[in-house]
Amino acid sequence: MHSGGIAYHHPVAFWFGCLLVLGGVLAHMPMFMMGEHTHWQMVGMPMTLEMWIGMAMIPVGLAFSMYGLMPRLEQLRSRAQVSGSHHYFHLADSVPLNRAHWTLVVVLTIALAVDVMKPATLGFVMPGMSSEYAITKSRASLVALVALTGTTVGSVLWGRIGDLFGRRAAILLSALMFIGTAICGAMPSFEWNLAMCFLMGASAGGLLPIVFTLMAETVPAAHRGWLLVALGGVGTSAGYLLASGAAAVLEPMFS
């Protein structure tokens, strides 16, 4: 099954996984809304049964979605055989930029902005996190260490996933993982936040190289240089602006 150029080799498993991830995130909303009575300070709150179930649903959903995008075994074998022989493919560099190219540029710019926004947000929430969890600055710095470790691991893993499943499928998996790690705002303990930061870093580290790889493989050579630079500049700037803007608007409301 194909949709928008993405091959859903096991579509039922993919969409079932998406529903599990979404349901797992929504299962945290009741506990999050309880924070209204404590000005959204959730430290020390007992984790409800719904929250535990939601946390279990997210990794299971990601596994189903990954399986849904995984090529069938016979296709993997044929790819391995093709990689053993020396085939060379060249991009149609003579074609001008068209609507498909610009659509790809816009989508990848948005993806890069969201990717940058995730780790940039840590800088704005660190003071409040240190105060809420009553931890020292040195202990709070573990958040950045764990997130960057996840970024390194994700870069390696997602590079391999991109080769096996395809670039756009790898980006889609990163987006699903972004949705799953949105529950970090409902974690009542610092240790759980570290776990969420590692997973967030893995998805962010996986998305970043795939975005630039897909752009380099698709855009004609005559426009590749300036578009890659523009993608990095605009996407990174937009990510930091979105993070700072969200902090300015949301922190006074939600602590």
C-alpha positions in Angstrom: 0.0 0.0 0.0 1.3 3.4 -1.0 0.3 6.9 0.3 2.1 10.0 -0.7 5.2 8.0 -1.7 5.5 6.2 1.6 5.1 2.4 1.4 2.9 0.9 4.1 3.9 -2.7 3.8 1.7 -3.7 6.7 -0.9 -0.9 6.8 -3.1 -2.4 9.5 -0.1 -2.7 11.9 1.0 0.8 11.1 -2.3 2.5 11.8 -3.0 0.4 14.8 0.4 1.5 16.2 -0.5 5.1 15.5 -3.7 4.7 17.5 -1.8 3.1 20.4 0.7 6.0 20.5 -2.1 8.6 20.4 -4.1 6.7 23.1 -1.1 6.4 25.3 -0.5 10.1 25.2 -4.2 11.0 25.9 -4.2 8.5 28.8 -1.9 11.0 30.6 -4.3 13.9 30.3 -6.5 13.1 33.4 -3.4 13.1 35.7 -2.1 16.2 34.0 -5.3 18.1 34.6 -5.0 17.2 38.3 -2.1 19.6 38.4 -4.5 22.5 38.0 -5.0 22.5 41.7 -1.3 22.8 42.4 -0.4 25.3 39.7 0.7 22.5 37.5 3.4 21.3 40.0 3.2 17.5 39.6 6.2 16.4 41.6 5.5 13.6 44.0 2.0 12.8 42.6 1.3 9.1 42.5 1.1 7.7 39.0 -2.4 6.5 38.2 -3.3 3.1 36.6 -4.3 5.0 33.4 -0.9 6.6 33.2 0.9 3.3 33.6 -1.2 1.8 30.8 -0.6 4.8 28.6 3.2 4.5 29.1 3.0 0.8 28.1 0.9 1.6 25.0 3.4 4.1 23.5 6.4 1.7 23.0 4.0 -1.0 21.9 2.5 1.4 19.4 5.9 2.5 18.1 6.8 -1.2 17.6 3.6 -1.8 15.6 4.2 1.3 13.5 7.8 0.3 12.8 6.7 -3.1 11.7 4.0 -1.5 9.5 6.7 0.4 7.6 9.2 -2.4 7.5 9.6 -3.9 4.0 8.7 -7.5 3.6 11.4 -10.1 4.0 11.7 -10.9 0.3 12.2 -7.2 -0.4 15.0 -7.0 2.2 16.7 -10.0 0.7 16.5 -8.5 -2.8 17.9 -5.2 -1.5 20.8 -7.0 0.1 21.5 -8.7 -3.2 21.4 -5.5 -5.1 23.7 -3.8 -2.7 26.2 -6.5 -3.3 26.3 -5.7 -7.0 27.5 -2.3 -8.1 24.6 -0.3 -9.3 24.8 3.5 -9.5 21.9 5.9 -9.6 22.1 9.5 -10.5 19.7 12.3 -9.7 18.1 14.1 -12.7 20.2 17.2 -12.1 19.1 18.9 -15.3 15.5 19.4 -14.2 14.4 22.7 -12.8 12.9 23.2 -9.3 9.3 22.2 -9.5 6.3 22.1 -7.2 7.3 18.7 -5.7 10.7 20.1 -4.8 9.2 23.2 -3.1 6.7 21.0 -1.2 9.5 18.9 0.1 11.5 21.9 1.1 8.5 23.3 3.1 7.8 20.0 4.8 11.4 19.4 5.7 11.8 22.9 7.1 8.8 22.4 9.4 10.2 19.0 10.4 13.6 20.6 11.2 12.0 23.4 13.2 10.1 20.9 15.3 13.3 18.9 15.7 15.3 21.9 16.9 12.4 23.1 19.1 12.5 19.9 21.3 16.1 20.3 22.7 15.9 24.1 22.7 12.9 23.9 25.1 15.2 22.3 27.7 17.0 25.6 28.2 13.7 27.4 29.0 12.3 24.8 31.4 15.5 24.1 33.3 15.0 26.8 36.1 11.5 25.7 36.8 12.4 22.0 36.6 15.2 22.5 39.1 12.8 24.4 41.5 10.0 21.9 41.2 12.1 18.8 41.7 14.3 20.5 44.3 17.5 19.5 42.7 20.9 21.2 42.2 22.1 22.6 39.0 24.7 19.8 38.6 21.9 17.2 38.9 19.6 19.1 36.5 22.4 19.1 33.9 21.9 15.4 33.6 18.9 16.3 31.4 21.1 17.7 28.7 23.6 14.8 29.1 21.0 12.2 28.7 19.3 14.0 25.8 22.5 14.4 23.9 23.4 10.7 24.5 20.0 9.8 23.0 20.7 12.1 20.1 24.0 10.2 19.4 22.3 6.8 19.6 19.4 8.0 17.5 21.6 9.3 14.7 23.2 5.9 14.3 19.9 3.9 14.6 17.9 6.2 12.3 20.6 6.2 9.7 20.2 2.4 9.4 16.4 2.6 9.6 16.5 5.2 6.7 18.5 2.8 4.6 16.2 -0.2 5.3 12.8 1.5 5.4 13.3 4.6 3.3 14.0 8.2 4.3 10.4 9.4 4.5 9.4 6.3 6.6 12.2 7.1 9.0 11.0 10.7 9.3 7.5 9.4 10.0 8.8 7.2 12.8 10.6 10.2 14.3 7.4 12.2 14.2 5.5 9.4 16.0 8.2 9.2 18.6 7.9 13.0 19.1 4.2 12.5 19.8 5.0 9.7 22.3 7.6 11.8 24.2 5.1 14.6 24.7 4.2 12.9 28.0 7.4 14.3 29.5 5.3 17.2 30.8 3.2 14.8 32.9 6.2 13.1 34.6 6.0 13.4 38.4 9.6 12.4 39.0 13.0 13.6 37.7 14.1 10.1 36.8 11.1 9.6 34.5 11.9 12.9 32.8 15.4 11.7 32.2 14.0 8.6 30.4 11.7 10.8 28.3 14.6 13.1 27.4 16.7 10.1 26.2 13.8 9.0 23.9 13.2 12.6 22.7 16.9 13.0 22.0 16.9 9.7 20.0 14.0 10.8 17.8 15.6 14.3 17.4 19.0 12.9 16.5 17.4 10.5 14.0 15.3 13.1 12.3 18.1 15.7 11.7 20.5 13.7 9.5 17.6 12.1 7.6 16.2 15.5 6.7 19.4 16.7 5.1 20.0 13.3 3.5 16.6 13.4 1.8 17.1 16.9 0.7 20.5 16.2 -0.8 19.2 13.1 -2.6 16.2 14.9 -4.1 17.1 18.4 -5.0 19.0 19.0 -8.3 22.7 19.7 -7.9 22.4 23.3 -9.3 20.2 24.3 -6.3 21.4 21.8 -3.7 24.0 24.0 -2.0 21.9 27.1 -1.2 18.8 25.1 -0.4 20.6 23.0 2.1 22.1 26.1 3.8 18.7 27.8 3.7 17.1 24.7 5.2 19.5 24.6 8.1 19.3 28.4 8.8 15.6 28.8 8.5 14.7 25.5 10.2 17.1 26.1 13.1 16.1 29.7 13.6 12.4 28.8 13.5 12.9 26.1 16.1 14.5 28.4 18.6 11.9 31.1 17.9 9.1 28.6 18.5 10.7 27.4 21.7 11.2 30.8 23.1 7.8 32.0 22.0 6.1 29.0 23.6 8.1 29.6 26.8 7.0 33.2 26.9 3.4 32.4 26.5 3.0 29.1 28.3 5.3 29.3 31.3 3.3 32.1 33.0 0.2 29.9 32.6 1.5 26.5 33.4 4.6 27.3 35.6 
